[in-house]
Amino acid sequence: MVQSGGVGQSLNLQGVLALTTRVLWQPSLAIPKQIVPDMRAIDYRALRRSGHSVIVFDKDNTLTAPYSNTLHPPFREAWAECRSEFGPNVWILSNSAGTPDDKDFAQAKSVEESLGVRVLRHQIKKPGGSEELLQQLIGISPSEIVVVGDRVLTDVVYGNLMGAYTILARDIITEKGDNWFAAKIRRIERAALSLLGRS
């Protein structure tokens, strides 16, 4: 387990290695449909008009600083716009909050109170476990779902495997307090995207 901040995050190393092998054979899994600087650059109204009814965000370095339970202050206006467009269909899917690492789901509850949206409780960490999300979205096609995150091998691959519309948030909030392993892998992911012409 890697400990940082209030909640430890055990690495889904087996899942990541298995998916990395698959991505090498199928690189398109690692290609986001859209790359934005951060969540403020997303056109939420356009996503709704194009038929997307659910939006799922990673938490750390997508909405909050690593292991923080509060929204990054510069994102407040965009977050309000997102919630206005998607209503109750805004979810957070984190590899820290809402997982077995989150004792009694204390962090998930804190994030829900702070950000005003639901945090998915799930046993399997990204990039696996899409079935746990879909079980909460009865009647929703994966093509109606948007997945937003800062990581390629977790967020983007997760969404692409499911058949969702994936958005990579390129500019992280901060590496201060971040999981050191995730930070290193993120740099490798960015380099790989550059090689593929998608930086």
N, C-alpha and C positions, 0 to 999 in steps of 0.2 A: 504493500500500500504506500502511496505517495501522500504525505501529509502537507497541506498548505492551508493556512487560514483555519477556519473553524471546523471544516469537514474534510476528512481524508478521502482521497480518491484513488481506489485501486485501479491499476491499469488493466484495460481489456486487451492484454498483450496477445493472447491467443487469437482473439477475433481480428485484431488489427493485422497480425501477420498473415492470417488466412486470407483476409480481404486484399492485402497488399499483393499477394501472389495472384489473386484473381484480377486485380487492376492491371498488373503487368501484361496479362493476356488480353484484357479488355479495357484499354486506357480511357475509353469514353465514360466509364463509371466515375472517373475523377474529374471530369469536365463539368463545371457548373453551367447552367443555362444562362446565368447572368453574373457579372462581377460588379460590385459597387464598392465605393470607399468605406461606407458604413451604412447602418440602417436608415439614416436620414436621406439617403439618395434613392431609396426605393419609392416607386410610384404606386402607392397602395390602392388608389382609386382605379388605376389602369389594370392592376391585378384582379380586382373584383369584376371589372367590366369584361375581362377576358375569360371569366368563368371560374376563377379560383375562389373557393368559399372558406377555406381554412388556411391559417398561416401558423407555422411552428418555428419557434426561435430556439437556438442554442442560448445559453445564459452567459457563461463566462467569456469575456472579451467580445461578445456580440451585443449584449444589452447592459452588462455590468462589468466592473473591474473583476479580476479573478477572485472567486470565492466571496464576493460581496453580495448582499441581498438587496441592494438598492440600485435603481436605474442610474446609469451614467448621466449626470445633470444635463449635458448638451443635447441629449436625446429626447428630452421631455416633450417637445412640440411634435416631433415625428411619431413618438409613441402614442400620443393622444390621437393623432391622425390615423394611425394604424388601428387602434381600438375603435375609433369611430367607424371606419370602413368595414372591419371584420366582426365587430360586436363581440359576442361570447365565443367566437371561433378563433380566438388567439390562445395558443398554447406555448408553454416552455418545456422543452425536452433537453434535459441536462445530464451529463455524465457524472454529476456530483449531487445536486439537489434531486430528491425523488428516487434515488437508487438505494440499494442495500447499504451503501456507505453512510447514508443519511439516517442516523438513528432516530427512530420514531417519526421520521420525515419532518424533523424540526426545521431544517433549512427550507424544505419545500413549502411548509406552512408560512414561514417568514417571508419568502419570496412572493407567495400568493398575496399576502397582506400588503406587501410593499408595492408590487407592480399591478395588482388588480386583475390578474389572469390566472388560469389553472396551470399547475405544474404536473406533468404526467408522472405517476408512480410506475416504475418499470424495473424489472429484474435484469433484463439483458441490456447492456450498454451499446450505444452506437459504435460501429456502423450496423450492428445487428438489432433485432427486436422491433422491427416495424409493425409486426403483428399486434404488439401491445398497444400501439397507437391506433391502428385501424379498428381494434375492438372497441375503442371509445368513440369511433366516428362511424357508427352504423349508417349505411346508406350513402356514405361519401366515397367517391372514387378517388384513388391515388392521384389521378390527373387533376383533381380539384385542389390538391394540397400544395402549399408553398413551404419549402424548408429553407431557413436562413441560418447561416453559421459562419464561423471564422476558420473552420478546419476542413480540409479536403478529405482526409481518410476517415473522418467520422461523419461530419454533417453532410458533405456533398455526396459521398458514396452512399450513405444511409438513404438520402432522398432519391438518388438516381436508381438504386436497387428497388425502391418502392414504386418508382414511376412518377414521382412528384416533380414539381418545378423547383429547381435548386438555385439559390442565390448565395454566393460567397461574399462575405463582408471582409474586404481585403485589409483595411487598416484597423489593427487591433487597438484596444483602449490602452493597455499597458502590459508589459511583461513583469512588472513589479508584483511579487507574490504569486506569480503563475507557477504551475506545475513545470518543473525544469525539463522534463521529458517531452511534454506537449510543446513547449516553446521550441525545442530543437527540431522536433518533427515538423512543426509548422514552417520553419525556415526551409527545410528540405522540400516540403510540399510546394512552397512558393517558387523555389528554383525549378521544380519539375514542371509547373504550370508555364513558367517562362520558356522552357525548352519546347513546350507544346504550343507556344504562341498565344497563351491565355494568361497574361500577367495583369 
